[in-house]
């Protein structure tokens, strides 16, 4: 049961981080770099994978 909850938390955190990082890179390229409407998917996925694993595991370890 704990494993199922942990996997759900990892996937939810991954999805939220991926969307947030995508929006941030889109706005960065649009406003700061003037590169147009471009999302840096590589950076977004790497960040989402790292944060998606680390945050739920650290929350589990605290409990």
mmCIF file of the N, C-alpha and C atoms, coordinates in Angstrom:
data_MODEL
# 
_entry.id   MODEL 
# 
loop_
_atom_site.group_PDB 
_atom_site.id 
_atom_site.type_symbol 
_atom_site.label_atom_id 
_atom_site.label_alt_id 
_atom_site.label_comp_id 
_atom_site.label_asym_id 
_atom_site.label_entity_id 
_atom_site.label_seq_id 
_atom_site.pdbx_PDB_ins_code 
_atom_site.Cartn_x 
_atom_site.Cartn_y 
_atom_site.Cartn_z 
_atom_site.occupancy 
_atom_site.B_iso_or_equiv 
_atom_site.pdbx_formal_charge 
_atom_site.auth_seq_id 
_atom_site.auth_comp_id 
_atom_site.auth_asym_id 
_atom_site.auth_atom_id 
_atom_site.pdbx_PDB_model_num 
ATOM 1   N N  . UNK A 1 1  ? 0.818  -1.192 0.000   1.00 0.00 ? 1  UNK A N  1 
ATOM 2   C CA . UNK A 1 1  ? 0.000  0.000  0.000   1.00 0.00 ? 1  UNK A CA 1 
ATOM 3   C C  . UNK A 1 1  ? 0.866  1.262  0.000   1.00 0.00 ? 1  UNK A C  1 
ATOM 4   N N  . UNK A 1 2  ? 1.959  1.252  0.755   1.00 0.00 ? 2  UNK A N  1 
ATOM 5   C CA . UNK A 1 2  ? 2.842  2.410  0.785   1.00 0.00 ? 2  UNK A CA 1 
ATOM 6   C C  . UNK A 1 2  ? 3.497  2.647  -0.567  1.00 0.00 ? 2  UNK A C  1 
ATOM 7   N N  . UNK A 1 3  ? 3.807  1.571  -1.264  1.00 0.00 ? 3  UNK A N  1 
ATOM 8   C CA . UNK A 1 3  ? 4.456  1.685  -2.562  1.00 0.00 ? 3  UNK A CA 1 
ATOM 9   C C  . UNK A 1 3  ? 3.523  2.347  -3.571  1.00 0.00 ? 3  UNK A C  1 
ATOM 10  N N  . UNK A 1 4  ? 2.268  1.961  -3.556  1.00 0.00 ? 4  UNK A N  1 
ATOM 11  C CA . UNK A 1 4  ? 1.292  2.538  -4.483  1.00 0.00 ? 4  UNK A CA 1 
ATOM 12  C C  . UNK A 1 4  ? 1.128  4.041  -4.215  1.00 0.00 ? 4  UNK A C  1 
ATOM 13  N N  . UNK A 1 5  ? 1.086  4.435  -2.959  1.00 0.00 ? 5  UNK A N  1 
ATOM 14  C CA . UNK A 1 5  ? 0.958  5.843  -2.597  1.00 0.00 ? 5  UNK A CA 1 
ATOM 15  C C  . UNK A 1 5  ? 2.210  6.617  -3.013  1.00 0.00 ? 5  UNK A C  1 
ATOM 16  N N  . UNK A 1 6  ? 3.386  6.024  -2.813  1.00 0.00 ? 6  UNK A N  1 
ATOM 17  C CA . UNK A 1 6  ? 4.636  6.673  -3.192  1.00 0.00 ? 6  UNK A CA 1 
ATOM 18  C C  . UNK A 1 6  ? 4.710  6.877  -4.701  1.00 0.00 ? 6  UNK A C  1 
ATOM 19  N N  . UNK A 1 7  ? 4.337  5.882  -5.475  1.00 0.00 ? 7  UNK A N  1 
ATOM 20  C CA . UNK A 1 7  ? 4.363  5.994  -6.932  1.00 0.00 ? 7  UNK A CA 1 
ATOM 21  C C  . UNK A 1 7  ? 3.382  7.058  -7.405  1.00 0.00 ? 7  UNK A C  1 
ATOM 22  N N  . UNK A 1 8  ? 2.221  7.121  -6.772  1.00 0.00 ? 8  UNK A N  1 
ATOM 23  C CA . UNK A 1 8  ? 1.236  8.147  -7.115  1.00 0.00 ? 8  UNK A CA 1 
ATOM 24  C C  . UNK A 1 8  ? 1.789  9.539  -6.822  1.00 0.00 ? 8  UNK A C  1 
ATOM 25  N N  . UNK A 1 9  ? 2.449  9.696  -5.682  1.00 0.00 ? 9  UNK A N  1 
ATOM 26  C CA . UNK A 1 9  ? 3.042  10.991 -5.341  1.00 0.00 ? 9  UNK A CA 1 
ATOM 27  C C  . UNK A 1 9  ? 4.155  11.363 -6.310  1.00 0.00 ? 9  UNK A C  1 
ATOM 28  N N  . UNK A 1 10 ? 4.968  10.388 -6.714  1.00 0.00 ? 10 UNK A N  1 
ATOM 29  C CA . UNK A 1 10 ? 6.047  10.651 -7.673  1.00 0.00 ? 10 UNK A CA 1 
ATOM 30  C C  . UNK A 1 10 ? 5.475  11.102 -9.008  1.00 0.00 ? 10 UNK A C  1 
ATOM 31  N N  . UNK A 1 11 ? 4.446  10.415 -9.504  1.00 0.00 ? 11 UNK A N  1 
ATOM 32  C CA . UNK A 1 11 ? 3.858  10.781 -10.791 1.00 0.00 ? 11 UNK A CA 1 
ATOM 33  C C  . UNK A 1 11 ? 3.177  12.143 -10.745 1.00 0.00 ? 11 UNK A C  1 
ATOM 34  N N  . UNK A 1 12 ? 2.506  12.437 -9.644  1.00 0.00 ? 12 UNK A N  1 
ATOM 35  C CA . UNK A 1 12 ? 1.846  13.725 -9.508  1.00 0.00 ? 12 UNK A CA 1 
ATOM 36  C C  . UNK A 1 12 ? 2.869  14.863 -9.437  1.00 0.00 ? 12 UNK A C  1 
ATOM 37  N N  . UNK A 1 13 ? 3.917  14.669 -8.664  1.00 0.00 ? 13 UNK A N  1 
ATOM 38  C CA . UNK A 1 13 ? 4.968  15.680 -8.569  1.00 0.00 ? 13 UNK A CA 1 
ATOM 39  C C  . UNK A 1 13 ? 5.674  15.856 -9.906  1.00 0.00 ? 13 UNK A C  1 
ATOM 40  N N  . UNK A 1 14 ? 5.910  14.764 -10.618 1.00 0.00 ? 14 UNK A N  1 
ATOM 41  C CA . UNK A 1 14 ? 6.526  14.817 -11.947 1.00 0.00 ? 14 UNK A CA 1 
ATOM 42  C C  . UNK A 1 14 ? 5.676  15.649 -12.898 1.00 0.00 ? 14 UNK A C  1 
ATOM 43  N N  . UNK A 1 15 ? 4.376  15.389 -12.923 1.00 0.00 ? 15 UNK A N  1 
ATOM 44  C CA . UNK A 1 15 ? 3.483  16.100 -13.840 1.00 0.00 ? 15 UNK A CA 1 
ATOM 45  C C  . UNK A 1 15 ? 3.426  17.592 -13.534 1.00 0.00 ? 15 UNK A C  1 
ATOM 46  N N  . UNK A 1 16 ? 3.296  17.922 -12.261 1.00 0.00 ? 16 UNK A N  1 
ATOM 47  C CA . UNK A 1 16 ? 3.235  19.341 -11.871 1.00 0.00 ? 16 UNK A CA 1 
ATOM 48  C C  . UNK A 1 16 ? 4.537  20.051 -12.219 1.00 0.00 ? 16 UNK A C  1 
ATOM 49  N N  . UNK A 1 17 ? 5.658  19.404 -11.944 1.00 0.00 ? 17 UNK A N  1 
ATOM 50  C CA . UNK A 1 17 ? 6.956  20.012 -12.236 1.00 0.00 ? 17 UNK A CA 1 
ATOM 51  C C  . UNK A 1 17 ? 7.172  20.160 -13.735 1.00 0.00 ? 17 UNK A C  1 
ATOM 52  N N  . UNK A 1 18 ? 6.754  19.177 -14.519 1.00 0.00 ? 18 UNK A N  1 
ATOM 53  C CA . UNK A 1 18 ? 6.917  19.241 -15.966 1.00 0.00 ? 18 UNK A CA 1 
ATOM 54  C C  . UNK A 1 18 ? 6.123  20.406 -16.551 1.00 0.00 ? 18 UNK A C  1 
ATOM 55  N N  . UNK A 1 19 ? 4.895  20.560 -16.125 1.00 0.00 ? 19 UNK A N  1 
ATOM 56  C CA . UNK A 1 19 ? 4.068  21.661 -16.626 1.00 0.00 ? 19 UNK A CA 1 
ATOM 57  C C  . UNK A 1 19 ? 4.656  23.010 -16.207 1.00 0.00 ? 19 UNK A C  1 
ATOM 58  N N  . UNK A 1 20 ? 5.048  23.112 -14.939 1.00 0.00 ? 20 UNK A N  1 
ATOM 59  C CA . UNK A 1 20 ? 5.606  24.371 -14.438 1.00 0.00 ? 20 UNK A CA 1 
ATOM 60  C C  . UNK A 1 20 ? 6.909  24.724 -15.158 1.00 0.00 ? 20 UNK A C  1 
ATOM 61  N N  . UNK A 1 21 ? 7.798  23.764 -15.311 1.00 0.00 ? 21 UNK A N  1 
ATOM 62  C CA . UNK A 1 21 ? 9.066  24.030 -15.993 1.00 0.00 ? 21 UNK A CA 1 
ATOM 63  C C  . UNK A 1 21 ? 8.835  24.375 -17.462 1.00 0.00 ? 21 UNK A C  1 
ATOM 64  N N  . UNK A 1 22 ? 7.871  23.730 -18.071 1.00 0.00 ? 22 UNK A N  1 
ATOM 65  C CA . UNK A 1 22 ? 7.541  24.059 -19.460 1.00 0.00 ? 22 UNK A CA 1 
ATOM 66  C C  . UNK A 1 22 ? 7.056  25.488 -19.614 1.00 0.00 ? 22 UNK A C  1 
ATOM 67  N N  . UNK A 1 23 ? 6.184  25.914 -18.712 1.00 0.00 ? 23 UNK A N  1 
ATOM 68  C CA . UNK A 1 23 ? 5.677  27.285 -18.757 1.00 0.00 ? 23 UNK A CA 1 
ATOM 69  C C  . UNK A 1 23 ? 6.796  28.293 -18.494 1.00 0.00 ? 23 UNK A C  1 
ATOM 70  N N  . UNK A 1 24 ? 7.656  27.983 -17.526 1.00 0.00 ? 24 UNK A N  1 
ATOM 71  C CA . UNK A 1 24 ? 8.759  28.903 -17.206 1.00 0.00 ? 24 UNK A CA 1 
ATOM 72  C C  . UNK A 1 24 ? 9.724  29.030 -18.378 1.00 0.00 ? 24 UNK A C  1 
ATOM 73  N N  . UNK A 1 25 ? 10.099 27.918 -19.003 1.00 0.00 ? 25 UNK A N  1 
ATOM 74  C CA . UNK A 1 25 ? 11.019 28.005 -20.140 1.00 0.00 ? 25 UNK A CA 1 
ATOM 75  C C  . UNK A 1 25 ? 10.357 28.690 -21.332 1.00 0.00 ? 25 UNK A C  1 
ATOM 76  N N  . UNK A 1 26 ? 9.063  28.488 -21.503 1.00 0.00 ? 26 UNK A N  1 
ATOM 77  C CA . UNK A 1 26 ? 8.338  29.178 -22.571 1.00 0.00 ? 26 UNK A CA 1 
ATOM 78  C C  . UNK A 1 26 ? 8.371  30.686 -22.358 1.00 0.00 ? 26 UNK A C  1 
ATOM 79  N N  . UNK A 1 27 ? 8.049  31.118 -21.134 1.00 0.00 ? 27 UNK A N  1 
ATOM 80  C CA . UNK A 1 27 ? 8.061  32.549 -20.836 1.00 0.00 ? 27 UNK A CA 1 
ATOM 81  C C  . UNK A 1 27 ? 9.473  33.131 -20.920 1.00 0.00 ? 27 UNK A C  1 
ATOM 82  N N  . UNK A 1 28 ? 10.449 32.360 -20.476 1.00 0.00 ? 28 UNK A N  1 
ATOM 83  C CA . UNK A 1 28 ? 11.845 32.827 -20.553 1.00 0.00 ? 28 UNK A CA 1 
ATOM 84  C C  . UNK A 1 28 ? 12.248 33.065 -22.005 1.00 0.00 ? 28 UNK A C  1 
ATOM 85  N N  . UNK A 1 29 ? 11.948 32.102 -22.878 1.00 0.00 ? 29 UNK A N  1 
ATOM 86  C CA . UNK A 1 29 ? 12.316 32.247 -24.283 1.00 0.00 ? 29 UNK A CA 1 
ATOM 87  C C  . UNK A 1 29 ? 11.506 33.340 -24.967 1.00 0.00 ? 29 UNK A C  1 
ATOM 88  N N  . UNK A 1 30 ? 10.290 33.541 -24.540 1.00 0.00 ? 30 UNK A N  1 
ATOM 89  C CA . UNK A 1 30 ? 9.439  34.548 -25.163 1.00 0.00 ? 30 UNK A CA 1 
ATOM 90  C C  . UNK A 1 30 ? 9.814  35.954 -24.719 1.00 0.00 ? 30 UNK A C  1 
ATOM 91  N N  . UNK A 1 31 ? 10.064 36.155 -23.432 1.00 0.00 ? 31 UNK A N  1 
ATOM 92  C CA . UNK A 1 31 ? 10.285 37.497 -22.900 1.00 0.00 ? 31 UNK A CA 1 
ATOM 93  C C  . UNK A 1 31 ? 11.768 37.874 -22.861 1.00 0.00 ? 31 UNK A C  1 
ATOM 94  N N  . UNK A 1 32 ? 12.604 37.008 -22.321 1.00 0.00 ? 32 UNK A N  1 
ATOM 95  C CA . UNK A 1 32 ? 14.008 37.355 -22.096 1.00 0.00 ? 32 UNK A CA 1 
ATOM 96  C C  . UNK A 1 32 ? 14.870 37.119 -23.334 1.00 0.00 ? 32 UNK A C  1 
ATOM 97  N N  . UNK A 1 33 ? 14.820 35.914 -23.890 1.00 0.00 ? 33 UNK A N  1 
ATOM 98  C CA . UNK A 1 33 ? 15.690 35.580 -25.033 1.00 0.00 ? 33 UNK A CA 1 
ATOM 99  C C  . UNK A 1 33 ? 15.152 36.065 -26.368 1.00 0.00 ? 33 UNK A C  1 
ATOM 100 N N  . UNK A 1 34 ? 13.890 36.415 -26.429 1.00 0.00 ? 34 UNK A N  1 
ATOM 101 C CA . UNK A 1 34 ? 13.229 36.845 -27.674 1.00 0.00 ? 34 UNK A CA 1 
ATOM 102 C C  . UNK A 1 34 ? 13.381 35.773 -28.760 1.00 0.00 ? 34 UNK A C  1 
ATOM 103 N N  . UNK A 1 35 ? 13.343 34.490 -28.336 1.00 0.00 ? 35 UNK A N  1 
ATOM 104 C CA . UNK A 1 35 ? 13.504 33.381 -29.270 1.00 0.00 ? 35 UNK A CA 1 
ATOM 105 C C  . UNK A 1 35 ? 12.176 32.916 -29.851 1.00 0.00 ? 35 UNK A C  1 
ATOM 106 N N  . UNK A 1 36 ? 11.096 33.506 -29.406 1.00 0.00 ? 36 UNK A N  1 
ATOM 107 C CA . UNK A 1 36 ? 9.788  33.095 -29.888 1.00 0.00 ? 36 UNK A CA 1 
ATOM 108 C C  . UNK A 1 36 ? 9.172  32.076 -28.950 1.00 0.00 ? 36 UNK A C  1 
ATOM 109 N N  . UNK A 1 37 ? 8.149  31.403 -29.449 1.00 0.00 ? 37 UNK A N  1 
ATOM 110 C CA . UNK A 1 37 ? 7.432  30.434 -28.631 1.00 0.00 ? 37 UNK A CA 1 
ATOM 111 C C  . UNK A 1 37 ? 8.164  29.090 -28.706 1.00 0.00 ? 37 UNK A C  1 
ATOM 112 N N  . UNK A 1 38 ? 9.084  28.884 -27.766 1.00 0.00 ? 38 UNK A N  1 
ATOM 113 C CA . UNK A 1 38 ? 9.901  27.671 -27.721 1.00 0.00 ? 38 UNK A CA 1 
ATOM 114 C C  . UNK A 1 38 ? 9.929  27.163 -26.283 1.00 0.00 ? 38 UNK A C  1 
ATOM 115 N N  . UNK A 1 39 ? 9.650  25.869 -26.113 1.00 0.00 ? 39 UNK A N  1 
ATOM 116 C CA . UNK A 1 39 ? 9.741  25.234 -24.793 1.00 0.00 ? 39 UNK A CA 1 
ATOM 117 C C  . UNK A 1 39 ? 10.972 24.339 -24.791 1.00 0.00 ? 39 UNK A C  1 
ATOM 118 N N  . UNK A 1 40 ? 11.808 24.468 -23.799 1.00 0.00 ? 40 UNK A N  1 
ATOM 119 C CA . UNK A 1 40 ? 13.003 23.641 -23.669 1.00 0.00 ? 40 UNK A CA 1 
ATOM 120 C C  . UNK A 1 40 ? 12.601 22.334 -22.970 1.00 0.00 ? 40 UNK A C  1 
ATOM 121 N N  . UNK A 1 41 ? 12.237 21.332 -23.779 1.00 0.00 ? 41 UNK A N  1 
ATOM 122 C CA . UNK A 1 41 ? 11.722 20.079 -23.232 1.00 0.00 ? 41 UNK A CA 1 
ATOM 123 C C  . UNK A 1 41 ? 12.792 19.290 -22.497 1.00 0.00 ? 41 UNK A C  1 
ATOM 124 N N  . UNK A 1 42 ? 14.030 19.364 -22.965 1.00 0.00 ? 42 UNK A N  1 
ATOM 125 C CA . UNK A 1 42 ? 15.109 18.611 -22.315 1.00 0.00 ? 42 UNK A CA 1 
ATOM 126 C C  . UNK A 1 42 ? 15.278 19.055 -20.868 1.00 0.00 ? 42 UNK A C  1 
ATOM 127 N N  . UNK A 1 43 ? 15.373 20.346 -20.659 1.00 0.00 ? 43 UNK A N  1 
ATOM 128 C CA . UNK A 1 43 ? 15.522 20.887 -19.307 1.00 0.00 ? 43 UNK A CA 1 
ATOM 129 C C  . UNK A 1 43 ? 14.291 20.576 -18.464 1.00 0.00 ? 43 UNK A C  1 
ATOM 130 N N  . UNK A 1 44 ? 13.110 20.700 -19.058 1.00 0.00 ? 44 UNK A N  1 
ATOM 131 C CA . UNK A 1 44 ? 11.865 20.452 -18.321 1.00 0.00 ? 44 UNK A CA 1 
ATOM 132 C C  . UNK A 1 44 ? 11.772 19.006 -17.856 1.00 0.00 ? 44 UNK A C  1 
ATOM 133 N N  . UNK A 1 45 ? 12.105 18.044 -18.725 1.00 0.00 ? 45 UNK A N  1 
ATOM 134 C CA . UNK A 1 45 ? 12.034 16.633 -18.344 1.00 0.00 ? 45 UNK A CA 1 
ATOM 135 C C  . UNK A 1 45 ? 13.069 16.270 -17.287 1.00 0.00 ? 45 UNK A C  1 
ATOM 136 N N  . UNK A 1 46 ? 14.282 16.765 -17.446 1.00 0.00 ? 46 UNK A N  1 
ATOM 137 C CA . UNK A 1 46 ? 15.333 16.461 -16.465 1.00 0.00 ? 46 UNK A CA 1 
ATOM 138 C C  . UNK A 1 46 ? 14.948 17.002 -15.095 1.00 0.00 ? 46 UNK A C  1 
ATOM 139 N N  . UNK A 1 47 ? 14.495 18.235 -15.056 1.00 0.00 ? 47 UNK A N  1 
ATOM 140 C CA . UNK A 1 47 ? 14.070 18.845 -13.800 1.00 0.00 ? 47 UNK A CA 1 
ATOM 141 C C  . UNK A 1 47 ? 12.884 18.093 -13.195 1.00 0.00 ? 47 UNK A C  1 
ATOM 142 N N  . UNK A 1 48 ? 11.917 17.714 -14.023 1.00 0.00 ? 48 UNK A N  1 
ATOM 143 C CA . UNK A 1 48 ? 10.740 16.996 -13.533 1.00 0.00 ? 48 UNK A CA 1 
ATOM 144 C C  . UNK A 1 48 ? 11.099 15.614 -12.994 1.00 0.00 ? 48 UNK A C  1 
ATOM 145 N N  . UNK A 1 49 ? 12.024 14.935 -13.628 1.00 0.00 ? 49 UNK A N  1 
ATOM 146 C CA . UNK A 1 49 ? 12.437 13.614 -13.152 1.00 0.00 ? 49 UNK A CA 1 
ATOM 147 C C  . UNK A 1 49 ? 13.141 13.733 -11.802 1.00 0.00 ? 49 UNK A C  1 
ATOM 148 N N  . UNK A 1 50 ? 14.053 14.672 -11.690 1.00 0.00 ? 50 UNK A N  1 
ATOM 149 C CA . UNK A 1 50 ? 14.804 14.826 -10.438 1.00 0.00 ? 50 UNK A CA 1 
ATOM 150 C C  . UNK A 1 50 ? 13.885 15.236 -9.300  1.00 0.00 ? 50 UNK A C  1 
ATOM 151 N N  . UNK A 1 51 ? 13.115 16.290 -9.512  1.00 0.00 ? 51 UNK A N  1 
ATOM 152 C CA . UNK A 1 51 ? 12.233 16.776 -8.450  1.00 0.00 ? 51 UNK A CA 1 
ATOM 153 C C  . UNK A 1 51 ? 11.116 15.774 -8.170  1.00 0.00 ? 51 UNK A C  1 
ATOM 154 N N  . UNK A 1 52 ? 10.634 15.105 -9.215  1.00 0.00 ? 52 UNK A N  1 
ATOM 155 C CA . UNK A 1 52 ? 9.566  14.117 -9.041  1.00 0.00 ? 52 UNK A CA 1 
ATOM 156 C C  . UNK A 1 52 ? 9.970  12.937 -8.181  1.00 0.00 ? 52 UNK A C  1 
ATOM 157 N N  . UNK A 1 53 ? 11.237 12.620 -8.134  1.00 0.00 ? 53 UNK A N  1 
ATOM 158 C CA . UNK A 1 53 ? 11.711 11.516 -7.301  1.00 0.00 ? 53 UNK A CA 1 
ATOM 159 C C  . UNK A 1 53 ? 12.149 11.998 -5.923  1.00 0.00 ? 53 UNK A C  1 
ATOM 160 N N  . UNK A 1 54 ? 12.865 13.112 -5.875  1.00 0.00 ? 54 UNK A N  1 
ATOM 161 C CA . UNK A 1 54 ? 13.472 13.565 -4.618  1.00 0.00 ? 54 UNK A CA 1 
ATOM 162 C C  . UNK A 1 54 ? 12.431 14.033 -3.596  1.00 0.00 ? 54 UNK A C  1 
ATOM 163 N N  . UNK A 1 55 ? 11.483 14.848 -4.011  1.00 0.00 ? 55 UNK A N  1 
ATOM 164 C CA . UNK A 1 55 ? 10.533 15.419 -3.038  1.00 0.00 ? 55 UNK A CA 1 
ATOM 165 C C  . UNK A 1 55 ? 9.662  14.343 -2.384  1.00 0.00 ? 55 UNK A C  1 
ATOM 166 N N  . UNK A 1 56 ? 9.029  13.430 -3.131  1.00 0.00 ? 56 UNK A N  1 
ATOM 167 C CA . UNK A 1 56 ? 8.237  12.403 -2.433  1.00 0.00 ? 56 UNK A CA 1 
ATOM 168 C C  . UNK A 1 56 ? 9.081  11.493 -1.530  1.00 0.00 ? 56 UNK A C  1 
ATOM 169 N N  . UNK A 1 57 ? 10.301 11.179 -1.952  1.00 0.00 ? 57 UNK A N  1 
ATOM 170 C CA . UNK A 1 57 ? 11.145 10.335 -1.098  1.00 0.00 ? 57 UNK A CA 1 
ATOM 171 C C  . UNK A 1 57 ? 11.544 11.065 0.169   1.00 0.00 ? 57 UNK A C  1 
ATOM 172 N N  . UNK A 1 58 ? 11.840 12.350 0.080   1.00 0.00 ? 58 UNK A N  1 
ATOM 173 C CA . UNK A 1 58 ? 12.201 13.095 1.280   1.00 0.00 ? 58 UNK A CA 1 
ATOM 174 C C  . UNK A 1 58 ? 11.012 13.254 2.208   1.00 0.00 ? 58 UNK A C  1 
ATOM 175 N N  . UNK A 1 59 ? 9.816  13.399 1.670   1.00 0.00 ? 59 UNK A N  1 
ATOM 176 C CA . UNK A 1 59 ? 8.619  13.464 2.512   1.00 0.00 ? 59 UNK A CA 1 
ATOM 177 C C  . UNK A 1 59 ? 8.361  12.135 3.200   1.00 0.00 ? 59 UNK A C  1 
ATOM 178 N N  . UNK A 1 60 ? 8.603  11.048 2.517   1.00 0.00 ? 60 UNK A N  1 
ATOM 179 C CA . UNK A 1 60 ? 8.409  9.720  3.107   1.00 0.00 ? 60 UNK A CA 1 
ATOM 180 C C  . UNK A 1 60 ? 9.427  9.470  4.210   1.00 0.00 ? 60 UNK A C  1 
ATOM 181 N N  . UNK A 1 61 ? 10.659 9.916  3.996   1.00 0.00 ? 61 UNK A N  1 
ATOM 182 C CA . UNK A 1 61 ? 11.715 9.712  4.970   1.00 0.00 ? 61 UNK A CA 1 
ATOM 183 C C  . UNK A 1 61 ? 11.455 10.508 6.246   1.00 0.00 ? 61 UNK A C  1 
ATOM 184 N N  . UNK A 1 62 ? 10.827 11.683 6.140   1.00 0.00 ? 62 UNK A N  1 
ATOM 185 C CA . UNK A 1 62 ? 10.524 12.507 7.306   1.00 0.00 ? 62 UNK A CA 1 
ATOM 186 C C  . UNK A 1 62 ? 9.473  11.867 8.212   1.00 0.00 ? 62 UNK A C  1 
ATOM 187 N N  . UNK A 1 63 ? 8.559  11.121 7.632   1.00 0.00 ? 63 UNK A N  1 
ATOM 188 C CA . UNK A 1 63 ? 7.470  10.533 8.426   1.00 0.00 ? 63 UNK A CA 1 
ATOM 189 C C  . UNK A 1 63 ? 7.899  9.347  9.166   1.00 0.00 ? 63 UNK A C  1 
# 
